[in-house]
Amino acid sequence: MISTSPAPETLARLEAPRRGAYRMKISLALLLCCLCCGPLAAESVAQKAAAVPRFESYPARVYRGRVARVNLRSARGAGTFRTRLREGAKEGVNFAGHFSLVGWGCGTGCMSVAVIDAKNGAVHFPKELNAFGVWLFSEDGEVLTFKPDSRLLILSGFPNSETESAEPKAGLYYYEWTGRRLRLVKFVEKRREMGAARRLR
């Protein structure tokens, strides 16, 4: 009896073009998917990278009560800056609901900052703001940007931890004030040539 089924090698030759067609269809589908989804994925990544913390995302209720006297015993070294701390506290709340942020220059491109609690007079010296490097990158040209009704603080330059580095990471540092310390939320690195140093007194 003569078999009407094609030989194995004949089957292989018949199926090869079809498998090739399937592979071509899959490759085309993948290509189209990459072309369509690629820009969307790139745009999504770019949007996430460009997004920066907003003041309204860190709200704080502004204290309207009487401002307490500065407690110079609440922090080591507070007595050294008693005059500046007292003057700054008298200006009232300007940061994170019930705090007064007070700063002073320490030379070219250098600044130190204290945070005073208006409710009890406690003084805080955040380590990030102790003789930190000033380099102006912000649009408003400010060294520090903050608001009375927000816990967010933006530093333009680099914190104290970077001052000993040969190549400090300069840029915009976004911090949240927790009530006792600063917590880094986001860092946007900038090239030094994009900004400018400022002499502070």
Phi and psi in degrees as a GROMACS rama.xvg file:
@    title "Ramachandran Plot"
@    xaxis  label "Phi"
@    yaxis  label "Psi"
@TYPE xy
-89.5476  128.064  ILE-2
-79.0308  136.146  SER-3
-95.2957  -1.79325  THR-4
-77.7707  140.302  SER-5
-66.0027  153.036  PRO-6
-66.4648  157.456  ALA-7
-53.4152  -42.3576  PRO-8
-67.7784  -30.5884  GLU-9
-67.9992  -40.9866  THR-10
-60.7076  -41.1687  LEU-11
-62.4392  -40.384  ALA-12
-68.9462  -34.4113  ARG-13
-71.9073  -37.6206  LEU-14
-81.1148  -25.542  GLU-15
-57.2161  -47.4085  ALA-16
-61.9186  -38.165  PRO-17
-65.8254  -41.3229  ARG-18
-63.6328  -38.279  ARG-19
-63.5861  -38.5603  GLY-20
-65.1523  -40.2752  ALA-21
-62.0471  -44.295  TYR-22
-63.2772  -37.0676  ARG-23
-65.7424  -41.6732  MET-24
-63.4111  -41.6457  LYS-25
-64.9384  -42.5106  ILE-26
-63.5163  -41.9064  SER-27
-63.7369  -39.5953  LEU-28
-63.8473  -42.1867  ALA-29
-64.7605  -41.3438  LEU-30
-61.6187  -45.6736  LEU-31
-62.8737  -38.4849  LEU-32
-63.7128  -42.3051  CYS-33
-65.7899  -40.9679  CYS-34
-65.5248  -36.8127  LEU-35
-80.5009  -44.3454  CYS-36
-87.1874  -25.4104  CYS-37
-54.9654  -55.0581  GLY-38
-59.0062  -37.7181  PRO-39
-65.0215  -42.6251  LEU-40
-65.5962  -42.2506  ALA-41
-63.8688  -40.2705  ALA-42
-64.4804  -40.2967  GLU-43
-63.1235  -43.5767  SER-44
-63.9105  -42.5729  VAL-45
-63.6773  -39.6627  ALA-46
-64.7401  -41.673  GLN-47
-64.7168  -39.9014  LYS-48
-67.6891  -35.8462  ALA-49
-78.4112  -24.092  ALA-50
-65.6983  131.615  ALA-51
-124.517  155.467  VAL-52
-58.9423  143.645  PRO-53
-111.651  147.342  ARG-54
-59.0149  -39.0012  PHE-55
-69.398  -14.0381  GLU-56
-79.5814  -8.81089  SER-57
-130.566  64.4961  TYR-58
-70.3448  153.882  PRO-59
-147.358  134.558  ALA-60
-77.7612  126.916  ARG-61
-77.0322  129.018  VAL-62
-75.5919  130.841  TYR-63
-112.512  4.70733  ARG-64
-81.943  -169.817  GLY-65
-72.5058  139.079  ARG-66
-82.3584  125.511  VAL-67
-73.4918  157.246  ALA-68
-68.4973  146.827  ARG-69
-66.5069  126.769  VAL-70
-91.2273  97.7316  ASN-71
-71.2245  -12.7463  LEU-72
-91.1753  -3.36349  ARG-73
-79.4855  -15.1093  SER-74
-147.734  138.883  ALA-75
-63.4093  130.795  ARG-76
90.4309  -4.18072  GLY-77
-63.4629  -35.3547  ALA-78
-61.6137  -28.6535  GLY-79
-65.3432  -29.291  THR-80
-113.406  27.1983  PHE-81
-53.8919  -43.5082  ARG-82
-64.3476  -47.9777  THR-83
-65.4309  -38.7053  ARG-84
-65.6189  -44.0842  LEU-85
-65.7776  -41.0157  ARG-86
-64.1875  -41.9887  GLU-87
-66.4453  -39.481  GLY-88
-64.534  -33.8099  ALA-89
-65.566  -23.7619  LYS-90
-74.1332  -10.8284  GLU-91
91.5415  -177.061  GLY-92
-68.0649  132.017  VAL-93
-138.23  5.10894  ASN-94
-154.67  135.925  PHE-95
52.5229  37.661  ALA-96
91.098  -57.229  GLY-97
-141.723  35.6163  HIS-98
-125.971  153.098  PHE-99
-114.929  122.031  SER-100
-95.9997  121.05  LEU-101
-121.984  129.933  VAL-102
-130.595  160.227  GLY-103
-151.465  149.251  TRP-104
-77.7175  153.156  GLY-105
-133.764  32.9234  CYS-106
121.739  -169.791  GLY-107
-67.0739  122.153  THR-108
62.2499  32.5911  GLY-109
-138.162  140.117  CYS-110
-150.762  147.009  MET-111
-123.247  149.601  SER-112
-139.213  142.822  VAL-113
-121.088  151.065  ALA-114
-118.941  121.879  VAL-115
-111.916  130.705  ILE-116
-81.2896  117.314  ASP-117
-69.1052  -20.7826  ALA-118
-77.8345  -38.8449  LYS-119
-127.901  -1.34414  ASN-120
80.773  3.8059  GLY-121
-65.5945  140.109  ALA-122
-106.443  136.243  VAL-123
-125.038  137.156  HIS-124
-116.046  88.2041  PHE-125
-58.7683  130.744  PRO-126
-60.9665  -31.2477  LYS-127
-65.2681  -27.1904  GLU-128
-104.697  16.0677  LEU-129
-92.2948  102.797  ASN-130
55.3426  54.9773  ALA-131
-87.615  161.983  PHE-132
-83.8378  130.486  GLY-133
-99.7571  125.938  VAL-134
-149.084  118.24  TRP-135
-83.3357  112.162  LEU-136
-118.976  -19.0801  PHE-137
-68.4398  151.598  SER-138
-65.4185  -31.5367  GLU-139
-87.8984  0.269256  ASP-140
71.7802  20.5696  GLY-141
-97.8499  146.69  GLU-142
-71.2528  -47.2852  VAL-143
-125.335  135.52  LEU-144
-119.74  126.559  THR-145
-158.346  166.745  PHE-146
-139.101  153.641  LYS-147
-62.9788  -31.7181  PRO-148
-102.462  23.7232  ASP-149
-143.695  146.799  SER-150
-89.8154  0.459357  ARG-151
-85.7682  138.718  LEU-152
-133.845  135.47  LEU-153
-115.081  124.09  ILE-154
-105.219  129.067  LEU-155
-104.605  107.107  SER-156
141.227  -124.503  GLY-157
-154.436  143.876  PHE-158
-72.3919  172.501  PRO-159
-55.8939  -34.6261  ASN-160
-62.0219  -19.2007  SER-161
-99.6613  -6.10388  GLU-162
-67.7984  -25.3714  THR-163
-87.3773  -7.0292  GLU-164
-79.1885  142.52  SER-165
-65.9687  -32.307  ALA-166
-127.877  77.0836  GLU-167
-62.4032  142.991  PRO-168
-79.6824  101.66  LYS-169
-96.4463  152.968  ALA-170
159.623  -151.244  GLY-171
-106.428  119.078  LEU-172
-103.7  124.462  TYR-173
-104.308  119.209  TYR-174
-119.293  149.639  TYR-175
-108.106  131.283  GLU-176
-85.9533  120.269  TRP-177
-87.7918  -9.48816  THR-178
115.25  -21.3065  GLY-179
-134.603  -24.2972  ARG-180
-151.81  171.656  ARG-181
-98.2818  138.88  LEU-182
-118.282  122.088  ARG-183
-68.1635  125.802  LEU-184
-101.338  -42.4359  VAL-185
-159.302  147.925  LYS-186
-128.243  127.107  PHE-187
-113.756  106.367  VAL-188
-72.5529  142.175  GLU-189
-131.531  152.705  LYS-190
-77.6888  139.763  ARG-191
-58.9819  -35.0619  ARG-192
-68.1706  -12.3096  GLU-193
-80.0275  -18.7291  MET-194
-116.234  -162.636  GLY-195
-152.248  146.254  ALA-196
-82.6309  159.056  ALA-197
-137.802  135.766  ARG-198
-82.6447  125.667  ARG-199
-113.797  145.995  LEU-200
